[in-house]
Amino acid sequence: MRVVIFSGTTEGRMLSAETAAMGAETVVCVATEYGKILQEHVPGTKTHTGRMEAQEMAGVLQGADLCIDATHPYAKEASRNICAAAEATGVPYRRLLRRESPLPAGCIPVDSAEEAAHFLQATQGNILLTTGTKELPVFSSLERQRLFPRVLPAQESLFACEKTEIPRGNIIAMQGPFSCELNIAMIHQFSIRWLVTKDGGAAGGFDDKVRAAQQTGVRLVVIRRPKESGQSYETILEQCKEMMACR
């Protein structure tokens, strides 16, 4: 059995470890070199690195028995391309859904990074951005001195910050997970008044951000998840076990 997992999440790495342990040929596709470093710690898996369009994804899927989309909940374009590639090659497609988190009372829910930036234009105080580098240009309408982006410690992340003209002293380049205590320390260190986040679920550190905001009085701006359908980690894992048992 050959399984191709388009990863980029903790669940993707966990699932690849499970399928490899079952004896399935497991190919894991990640977009970045940093994702490759994390994935290479999972024994028994093969890693394909680099951003791909649907046609390239279809090439990787040739001969696969199952395609699992375990990309980030907000990676809408990637999921569309993966689904199209699976359909083009006739490979069964499964979308692994990360559990959503209940939004805390008092937070400001918005539908996009653009809406978050527009809201923050009428505010004062420093902003901790934990939404990733793709959305950084959206916040360029705000005073750069207010922006404290937390990004992965990778060259492409630093380049994105430089391109957006973020002051170097404002860049927080660290790899999570971030505990509640560490979030609180950063909030105090940089005099943060606003924390912008996506609902990355418990695995993405959302709960720890919520607790840190509640304990420090920081206002939380939450970008809602795009609506999609799929299956839980447990359901997809069980389906993989059943497929292996039938071979």
LOSE-67059 format. One record per residue: x, y, z of N, C-alpha, C, CB in turn. Coordinates in pm, whole numbers, padded with zeros to 5 digits, always signed. Glycine has a CB too. Example, Ala and Ser with C-alpha at 12.3 -4.5 7.8 and 13.67 -1.06 7.14 Angstrom:
! residues 2
+01319-00569+00780+01230-00450+00780+01320-00330+00780+01131-00447+00905/+01285-00225+00708+01367-00106+00714+01290+00003+00787+01408-00060+00572/
! end
This chain:
! residues 247
+00084-00119+00000+00000+00000+00000+00088+00125+00000-00096+00000+00123/+00057+00216-00088+00132+00341-00099+00041+00458-00059+00188+00361-00242/+00084+00532+00041+00008+00646+00092+00088+00773+00069-00026+00628+00244/+00022+00874+00014+00084+01005-00002+00013+01103+00091+00077+01054-00152/+00090+01162+00182+00035+01257+00279+00090+01396+00248+00069+01214+00425/+00001+01488+00219+00040+01628+00204+00031+01689+00342-00051+01706+00099/+00147+01719+00399+00153+01752+00540+00183+01900+00562+00256+01667+00610/+00222+01931+00685+00246+02069+00725+00187+02094+00863+00186+02167+00622/+00140+01987+00925+00080+01995+01058+00136+01884+01146-00075+01986+01050/+00115+01900+01275+00155+01795+01371+00083+01665+01339+00125+01839+01516/-00046+01675+01305-00125+01556+01275-00070+01482+01154-00271+01593+01251/-00021+01556+01056+00035+01493+00937+00157+01409+00970+00071+01597+00833/+00245+01465+01055+00363+01390+01096+00325+01268+01180+00460+01480+01175/+00228+01285+01270+00183+01173+01352+00125+01061+01266+00078+01220+01455/+00044+01099+01168-00020+00998+01082+00085+00927+00996-00126+01064+00992/+00184+01001+00949+00288+00936+00867+00365+00834+00949+00385+01042+00810/+00386+00862+01077+00454+00765+01164+00370+00639+01178+00483+00826+01303/+00240+00656+01188+00148+00541+01204+00144+00457+01077+00006+00590+01238/+00131+00521+00960+00121+00443+00836+00253+00373+00804+00080+00534+00719/+00364+00439+00834+00495+00375+00812+00511+00254+00903+00609+00475+00835/+00464+00266+01027+00474+00156+01122+00387+00038+01080+00434+00203+01263/+00279+00067+01006+00192-00040+00956+00257-00117+00842+00059+00017+00910/+00361-00059+00784+00425-00121+00669+00387-00059+00537+00393-00265+00666/+00311+00050+00540+00272+00118+00417+00387+00203+00366+00146+00204+00440/+00406+00203+00234+00501+00296+00174+00444+00436+00192+00528+00263+00021/+00511+00520+00267+00457+00650+00305+00541+00762+00249+00448+00662+00457/+00482+00841+00159+00547+00958+00101+00482+01082+00160+00537+00958-00056/+00562+01169+00216+00510+01290+00280+00557+01412+00203+00554+01298+00429/+00464+01494+00158+00496+01615+00083+00488+01736+00175+00401+01631-00038/+00596+01812+00183+00599+01934+00264+00643+02049+00174+00695+01919+00387/+00601+02169+00209+00626+02284+00122+00763+02345+00142+00520+02389+00144/+00818+02337+00263+00940+02411+00294+01053+02321+00344+00911+02517+00398/+01173+02377+00341+01288+02306+00394+01273+02283+00544+01418+02383+00365/+01209+02378+00611+01188+02363+00755+01094+02245+00783+01131+02493+00815/+00990+02233+00699+00900+02118+00713+00973+01988+00688+00783+02132+00618/+01069+01990+00595+01149+01870+00566+01230+01829+00687+01242+01896+00446/+01290+01926+00756+01370+01895+00874+01285+01826+00980+01433+02024+00932/+01165+01877+01002+01076+01817+01102+01033+01677+01060+00953+01906+01123/+00999+01660+00932+00950+01533+00883+01058+01425+00884+00894+01549+00743/+01182+01463+00863+01289+01365+00856+01316+01296+00989+01415+01431+00807/+01256+01348+01095+01267+01281+01225+01170+01164+01236+01242+01381+01337/+01080+01149+01137+00982+01039+01138+01040+00921+01062+00845+01085+01076/+01071+00812+01127+01135+00699+01059+01042+00628+00961+01186+00599+01161/+01102+00575+00855+01026+00493+00761+00948+00570+00658+00934+00408+00834/+00964+00702+00651+00891+00782+00554+00986+00845+00452+00809+00891+00625/+00932+00873+00333+01005+00945+00230+00947+01086+00220+00998+00870+00093/+01034+01183+00204+00989+01323+00203+01009+01387+00067+01063+01404+00310/+00903+01453+00019+00911+01534-00103+00897+01680-00060+00799+01493-00209/+00996+01762-00096+01000+01900-00049+00978+01998-00163+01132+01929+00020/+00897+02101-00137+00876+02208-00235+00728+02232-00261+00946+02174-00365/+00696+02357-00290+00558+02393-00323+00525+02340-00462+00537+02548-00316/+00404+02285-00476+00364+02224-00603+00228+02275-00648+00362+02072-00592/+00211+02279-00780+00079+02302-00838+00011+02167-00855+00089+02379-00975/-00117+02169-00895-00197+02046-00904-00133+01943-00997-00338+02078-00952/-00075+01989-01109-00015+01895-01205+00104+01822-01143+00029+01969-01332/+00186+01893-01069+00301+01831-01003+00255+01734-00894+00393+01938-00943/+00151+01773-00821+00096+01684-00719+00045+01555-00781-00017+01753-00642/-00018+01568-00898-00069+01449-00967+00045+01353-01002-00145+01489-01096/+00160+01408-01036+00275+01323-01066+00319+01243-00944+00390+01408-01116/+00319+01307-00827+00358+01237-00704+00254+01130-00669+00372+01337-00587/+00128+01155-00703+00020+01063-00666+00010+00940-00757-00111+01136-00669/+00083+00940-00867+00076+00825-00957+00112+00696-00882+00171+00845-01078/+00023+00597-00891+00047+00468-00828+00012+00462-00681+00188+00431-00844/-00041+00572-00625-00077+00574-00482-00213+00507-00460-00079+00719-00428/-00230+00452-00342-00359+00392-00304-00446+00489-00225-00335+00266-00223/-00384+00591-00169-00460+00685-00086-00387+00819-00080-00481+00627+00057/-00464+00927-00090-00413+01063-00077-00474+01126+00047-00445+01148-00205/-00388+01172+00138-00437+01234+00261-00391+01380+00264-00386+01157+00387/-00487+01469+00275-00459+01612+00283-00456+01652+00431-00566+01696+00204/-00334+01665+00484-00317+01704+00625-00249+01840+00633-00235+01598+00702/-00278+01926+00535-00223+02060+00537-00296+02144+00641-00233+02126+00398/-00244+02265+00663-00298+02355+00766-00443+02391+00735-00213+02482+00776/-00526+02410+00839-00667+02442+00815-00690+02566+00729-00736+02461+00945/-00591+02657+00723-00609+02781+00646-00542+02774+00509-00553+02898+00724/-00486+02660+00473-00417+02646+00344-00519+02609+00236-00304+02539+00352/-00608+02702+00204-00720+02673+00114-00674+02639-00027-00815+02791+00109/-00580+02716-00079-00534+02691-00217-00465+02557-00229-00440+02802-00262/-00384+02523-00130-00316+02393-00132-00417+02279-00133-00221+02379-00011/-00519+02290-00049-00621+02184-00043-00696+02171-00174-00720+02212+00071/-00726+02284-00239-00794+02278-00369-00708+02205-00472-00828+02421-00420/-00578+02234-00471-00488+02170-00568-00473+02020-00539-00350+02238-00565/-00465+01984-00411-00451+01843-00374-00575+01765-00416-00427+01829-00222/-00691+01822-00389-00817+01756-00426-00827+01738-00578-00938+01838-00374/-00787+01841-00653-00791+01833-00800-00694+01727-00851-00758+01970-00862/-00576+01719-00790-00476+01620-00832-00524+01478-00804-00343+01645-00761/-00586+01459-00689-00639+01326-00655-00750+01285-00751-00691+01325-00510/-00835+01381-00784-00945+01351-00877-00890+01317-01016-01042+01469-00887/-00787+01391-01058-00729+01368-01191-00663+01232-01202-00629+01477-01224/-00608+01183-01092-00536+01055-01094-00622+00938-01046-00412+01064-01008/-00742+00967-00999-00830+00860-00952-00789+00801-00818-00835+00752-01053/-00710+00876-00742-00666+00829-00610-00765+00875-00503-00522+00881-00579/-00813+00787-00417-00906+00827-00311-00846+00939-00225-00941+00707-00222/-00928+01041-00197-00883+01161-00125-00950+01168+00011-00912+01289-00206/-00871+01198+00113-00923+01219+00247-00869+01352+00301-00885+01101+00342/-00957+01435+00353-00917+01560+00415-00916+01543+00566-01011+01677+00372/-00798+01559+00628-00786+01545+00772-00817+01680+00836-00643+01495+00812/-00923+01683+00915-00966+01807+00979-00915+01816+01121-01118+01818+00978/-00849+01926+01153-00810+01954+01291-00932+02007+01366-00691+02057+01296/-00949+01963+01489-01064+02007+01568-01062+02159+01588-01066+01936+01704/-01179+02220+01570-01191+02364+01594-01195+02391+01744-01316+02421+01525/-01157+02512+01780-01160+02554+01920-01279+02646+01944-01028+02624+01960/-01340+02638+02062-01444+02736+02094-01382+02873+02110-01521+02696+02222/-01442+02976+02050-01385+03109+02060-01414+03168+02197-01443+03201+01949/-01313+03224+02262-01331+03275+02398-01415+03402+02401-01197+03300+02463/-01483+03422+02511-01562+03544+02529-01469+03665+02526-01642+03539+02663/-01515+03771+02462-01437+03894+02459-01341+03906+02345-01364+03907+02583/-01323+03798+02266-01232+03807+02152-01301+03881+02037-01186+03666+02106/-01220+03926+01941-01274+03992+01822-01260+03896+01706-01200+04127+01793/-01368+03830+01666-01359+03737+01552-01369+03812+01420-01471+03630+01561/-01283+03777+01326-01284+03836+01192-01277+03724+01089-01167+03937+01174/-01309+03757+00965-01313+03655+00861-01186+03646+00778-01429+03680+00771/-01094+03741+00795-00972+03740+00715-00866+03826+00780-01001+03790+00572/-00743+03810+00733-00634+03894+00782-00659+04039+00742-00498+03846+00726/-00717+04060+00625-00749+04196+00581-00845+04264+00678-00810+04194+00439/-00945+04189+00723-01042+04245+00818-00975+04274+00953-01160+04148+00837/-00882+04188+00993-00809+04211+01118-00727+04340+01108-00717+04091+01151/-00657+04358+00996-00575+04478+00977-00661+04604+00976-00495+04468+00847/-00776+04595+00911-00867+04711+00905-00915+04747+01045-00987+04681+00813/-00950+04647+01125-00995+04672+01262-00884+04738+01344-01038+04541+01329/-00762+04690+01330-00651+04738+01412-00606+04879+01376-00534+04644+01399/-00648+04928+01260-00612+05064+01221-00670+05167+01318-00661+05093+01079/-00781+05132+01381-00848+05225+01472-00806+05203+01617-01000+05212+01459/-00698+05128+01639-00653+05096+01775-00514+05154+01801-00651+04942+01797/-00471+05143+01923-00337+05183+01961-00269+05068+02036-00339+05312+02049/-00138+05068+02040-00065+04965+02113-00001+04862+02022-00157+04897+02210/+00097+04792+02078+00173+04694+02002+00092+04568+01972+00300+04656+02078/+00125+04506+01859+00048+04393+01808+00140+04272+01790-00022+04429+01673/+00106+04160+01853+00177+04034+01832+00105+03958+01721+00184+03949+01964/+00172+03940+01608+00115+03870+01493+00162+03724+01495+00155+03939+01360/+00068+03631+01507+00103+03489+01508+00033+03416+01395+00066+03425+01644/+00018+03484+01281-00059+03431+01170+00028+03377+01057-00150+03537+01116/+00161+03386+01070+00249+03338+00965+00294+03450+00873+00181+03230+00885/+00387+03419+00784+00447+03522+00700+00362+03557+00577+00583+03478+00654/+00276+03467+00532+00197+03495+00411+00109+03618+00429+00110+03375+00376/+00059+03639+00551-00033+03750+00574+00039+03880+00610-00129+03715+00684/+00170+03877+00627+00242+03997+00670+00213+04120+00583+00391+03969+00669/+00215+04109+00449+00190+04228+00368+00055+04293+00396+00198+04192+00222/-00042+04213+00440-00175+04267+00469-00169+04371+00581-00271+04154+00507/-00076+04352+00674-00067+04442+00790+00027+04560+00765-00020+04364+00912/+00073+04576+00641+00165+04685+00610+00099+04822+00615+00226+04663+00473/-00033+04825+00623-00103+04953+00636-00090+05010+00777-00251+04937+00599/-00044+04928+00871-00027+04970+01010+00116+05019+01033-00060+04854+01107/+00135+05097+01139+00268+05145+01171+00359+05026+01200+00265+05242+01291/+00474+05019+01133+00562+04903+01146+00612+04886+01290+00680+04916+01052/+00631+04998+01360+00681+04990+01497+00584+04917+01590+00709+05129+01551/+00457+04909+01551+00356+04840+01633+00358+04690+01611+00218+04894+01601/+00417+04645+01502+00406+04505+01459+00520+04420+01513+00402+04496+01307/+00483+04309+01579+00579+04213+01631+00541+04074+01578+00583+04215+01789/+00587+04040+01457+00551+03911+01399+00631+03797+01460+00572+03913+01248/+00564+03689+01495+00633+03568+01542+00635+03470+01426+00561+03505+01668/+00755+03440+01378+00771+03361+01256+00868+03247+01280+00820+03449+01140/+00870+03153+01187+00964+03042+01196+01107+03091+01177+00929+02934+01093/+01204+03028+01243+01344+03069+01229+01404+03016+01099+01427+03020+01347/+01353+03067+00988+01399+03024+00856+01428+03148+00772+01292+02933+00785/+01516+03134+00675+01559+03247+00593+01441+03311+00521+01664+03204+00493/+01349+03228+00470+01236+03284+00396+01145+03366+00485+01156+03172+00330/+01137+03330+00614+01056+03408+00708+01119+03545+00732+01039+03332+00841/+01250+03546+00752+01321+03671+00775+01313+03760+00651+01468+03645+00813/+01319+03700+00533+01308+03776+00408+01170+03841+00398+01335+03685+00285/+01065+03766+00437+00929+03821+00432+00915+03940+00527+00826+03712+00467/+00977+03930+00644+00972+04041+00740+01046+04162+00686+01032+03998+00876/+01161+04137+00623+01241+04247+00567+01165+04314+00453+01377+04195+00517/+01099+04234+00370+01023+04287+00257+00908+04374+00306+00970+04173+00170/+00851+04340+00420+00739+04417+00477+00791+04533+00563+00649+04326+00562/+00922+04547+00570+00987+04656+00644+00957+04652+00793+00944+04789+00587/+00957+04529+00848+00942+04513+00992+01076+04548+01059+00897+04366+01029/+01077+04632+01161+01205+04660+01230+01266+04530+01283+01183+04760+01347/+01396+04516+01267+01462+04391+01306+01440+04357+01452+01610+04398+01276/+01438+04459+01537+01418+04435+01680+01279+04388+01715+01448+04559+01756/+01188+04392+01617+01049+04348+01640+01025+04204+01596+00952+04439+01565/+01119+04145+01526+01100+04010+01471+01128+03905+01578+01192+03987+01348/+01030+03817+01599+01045+03706+01694+01053+03578+01612+00925+03701+01799/+01174+03530+01588+01194+03411+01504+01218+03291+01594+01312+03431+01405/+01113+03212+01615+01121+03097+01704+01032+02985+01653+01081+03137+01847/+01068+02864+01691+00987+02746+01659+00903+02708+01780+01076+02628+01616/+00771+02689+01760+00684+02645+01868+00704+02497+01897+00539+02674+01834/+00623+02439+01986+00506+02503+02046+00542+02603+02155+00414+02396+02104/+00452+02702+02175+00472+02806+02273+00376+02784+02390+00453+02945+02211/+00430+02769+02507+00347+02749+02626+00277+02880+02663+00432+02697+02744/+00180+02869+02750+00112+02988+02802+00214+03080+02868+00001+02948+02902/+00304+03023+02945+00404+03103+03016+00496+03178+02920+00488+03013+03107/+00535+03112+02811+00622+03178+02714+00547+03289+02641+00677+03077+02613/+00421+03265+02609+00339+03370+02548+00328+03491+02640+00199+03316+02515/+00307+03465+02767+00296+03574+02865+00426+03653+02871+00260+03520+03004/+00539+03583+02872+00669+03649+02877+00688+03740+02755+00782+03545+02884/+00648+03694+02637+00662+03775+02516+00571+03897+02522+00630+03692+02392/+00450+03877+02572+00355+03988+02584+00413+04097+02673+00220+03939+02641/+00472+04058+02784+00532+04156+02874+00658+04219+02812+00567+04090+03009/+00742+04136+02751+00869+04184+02694+00847+04293+02590+00946+04067+02632/+00744+04275+02506+00723+04367+02395+00603+04460+02416+00705+04289+02267/+00552+04465+02539+00439+04555+02573+00322+04538+02475+00486+04702+02572/+00282+04414+02456+00177+04381+02360+00039+04419+02415+00182+04231+02326/-00042+04479+02327-00181+04512+02362-00280+04426+02284-00208+04660+02336/-00238+04379+02164-00326+04303+02075-00254+04177+02027-00371+04389+01953/-00324+04065+02024-00267+03939+01975-00356+03888+01862-00255+03833+02091/-00297+03877+01743-00371+03831+01626-00334+03686+01600-00342+03919+01501/-00435+03600+01587-00410+03458+01570-00515+03395+01480-00408+03387+01706/-00480+03278+01430-00578+03191+01364-00619+03084+01464-00519+03127+01232/-00732+03020+01438-00772+02907+01522-00698+02784+01475-00927+02885+01518/-00575+02769+01525-00494+02654+01486-00521+02531+01570-00350+02689+01496/-00623+02538+01658-00654+02425+01744-00550+02407+01853-00666+02297+01661/-00573+02308+01938-00481+02283+02049-00341+02252+01998-00533+02167+02136/-00332+02175+01888-00201+02138+01833-00125+02259+01782-00217+02036+01720/-00198+02364+01744-00136+02486+01695-00112+02589+01803-00219+02546+01588/-00138+02553+01929-00111+02643+02040-00218+02746+02068+00015+02712+02016/-00336+02727+02009-00442+02828+02025-00483+02843+02171-00565+02791+01940/-00501+02732+02241-00545+02737+02381-00446+02813+02469-00564+02596+02435/-00317+02795+02444-00216+02865+02523-00216+03015+02495-00078+02807+02496/-00246+03052+02371-00257+03195+02339-00378+03256+02411-00271+03215+02185/-00488+03183+02412-00609+03232+02479-00582+03255+02628-00726+03132+02461/-00520+03157+02693-00493+03171+02836-00397+03287+02864-00434+03041+02893/-00297+03301+02778-00201+03411+02797-00269+03546+02782-00086+03399+02696/-00358+03557+02685-00431+03683+02665-00521+03713+02784-00514+03678+02535/-00588+03611+02835-00678+03630+02948-00601+03671+03073-00757+03501+02975/-00483+03616+03092-00406+03645+03213-00334+03780+03208-00305+03537+03236/-00317+03835+03088-00246+03962+03075-00337+04078+03037-00138+03948+02972/-00462+04049+03002-00553+04155+02961-00536+04198+02816-00535+04272+03048/-00459+04122+02741-00440+04151+02598-00568+04115+02522-00318+04072+02541/-00603+04197+02422-00721+04167+02340-00682+04070+02228-00782+04297+02280/-00768+03972+02207-00742+03866+02110-00824+03890+01983-00775+03727+02171/-00755+03894+01869-00822+03905+01739-00806+03770+01669-00762+04023+01652/-00917+03701+01644-00913+03564+01591-00966+03560+01448-00994+03469+01681/-00882+03514+01355-00925+03494+01217-00995+03359+01210-00804+03500+01117/-01123+03363+01177-01203+03239+01173-01150+03144+01066-01351+03271+01146/-01178+03016+01088-01139+02915+00989-01231+02920+00868-01141+02776+01052/-01175+02890+00751-01262+02871+00634-01344+02743+00651-01179+02864+00502/-01466+02745+00602-01554+02629+00613-01507+02518+00518-01700+02668+00584/-01501+02397+00568-01463+02283+00485-01515+02155+00549-01310+02276+00466/-01514+02048+00472-01558+01918+00523-01441+01821+00518-01679+01864+00442/-01447+01723+00606-01341+01624+00611-01363+01527+00724-01206+01691+00627/-01257+01461+00767-01268+01358+00870-01164+01380+00978-01253+01217+00809/-01187+01322+01092-01095+01336+01204-00971+01249+01184-01165+01298+01336/-00869+01280+01261-00745+01202+01259-00775+01056+01289-00644+01259+01362/-00856+01032+01391-00886+00895+01433-00958+00816+01324-00971+00896+01561/-01051+00883+01254-01126+00816+01148-01035+00777+01032-01240+00906+01097/-00949+00869+00991-00859+00840+00878-00757+00733+00916-00786+00969+00833/-00708+00736+01039-00614+00633+01085-00681+00496+01080-00565+00664+01228/-00804+00487+01122-00877+00360+01120-00897+00311+00976-01013+00374+01190/-00924+00403+00883-00940+00366+00743-00809+00311+00686-00987+00486+00661/-00697+00370+00726-00567+00320+00681-00542+00178+00732-00454+00413+00729/-00579+00154+00857-00562+00020+00914-00648-00082+00839-00599+00021+01065/-00770-00044+00805-00859-00133+00733-00805-00163+00593-01000-00072+00724/-00752-00063+00527-00695-00082+00393-00575-00176+00399-00653+00053+00331/-00491-00161+00502-00375-00249+00515-00418-00393+00543-00282-00200+00627/-00524-00408+00622-00571-00542+00658-00627-00616+00537-00678-00533+00768/-00676-00540+00438-00737-00601+00319-00635-00636+00212-00840-00507+00261/-00512-00603+00233-00412-00628+00130-00347-00766+00147-00305-00519+00132/
! end
